[in-house]
Amino acid sequence: MSVRDFMSTNVITVTPETKISIAVNIMKENDIHRLPVIDDGQLVGLVTEGIIQAASPSKATSLSIYEYNYLLNKMTVKEVMTTIVRTIDADDFLEDAIHEMRKYQIGVLPVMSDGETIGIITNNDILDAFLDVTDYNEPGTVVQVFIRKDRTGVIYEIGKIMAENGLNIQTLMVTHQGTTKVVEIHVDKKDGFSVASKLSDAGFDAKESERYKRPM
């Protein structure tokens, strides 16, 4: 899975000379929390709600609301934006984006291709990607197969049993519980019991999960 598969391509940007008040209105109108700053086609910064709030006068200020609004109308994005912007390449793996976000404790990465900003990926996009990968929005159930001693070809063996019995795999994930590998097979709800039974008959420790997926 690449970043390109899950990024948002509808990127709303501002220039360094955009007034803070306008940037705030753009974020409110589009229900977003950050804006890449583009100058002459190049990404030069990032402005977020948090950055603007940090740069705004505190509630303890003696400024009147008129003076406060005056300041927002005079200040530009260039005066408050961060110029240290972590980015990700469109063809990087989604895991790379997650690693960058976790490493630098950030919730957004502008997506680049050939030096151009072509998208943006946020922590919400990452969560949407997880739901997509797990096929969460499709009706079905999960059969868990516990592999306590891993071996070469175990996924092939599971797939062969499924194919021989005409049982369809919607999605398949491999996770870990300590030293035990857990193969989670998402199947049609009506097939859950059959899948668990056939795999158990073949010597696998398999069970139908009590946690059913529920379409949104």
Secondary structure, DSSP 8 states (H G I E B T S, - for coil): -BHHHH-B-----B-TTSBHHHHHHHHHHHT-SEEEEEETTEEEEEEEHHHHHHHS--TT----HHHHHHHHHH-BHHHH-BS----EETTSBHHHHHHHHHHHT-SEEEEEETTEEEEEEEHHHHHHHHHHHTTTTSSBEEEEEEESS--TTHHHHHHHHHHHTT---SEEEEEEETTEEEEEEEE-GGGHHHHHHHHHHTT-EEEE-S--B---
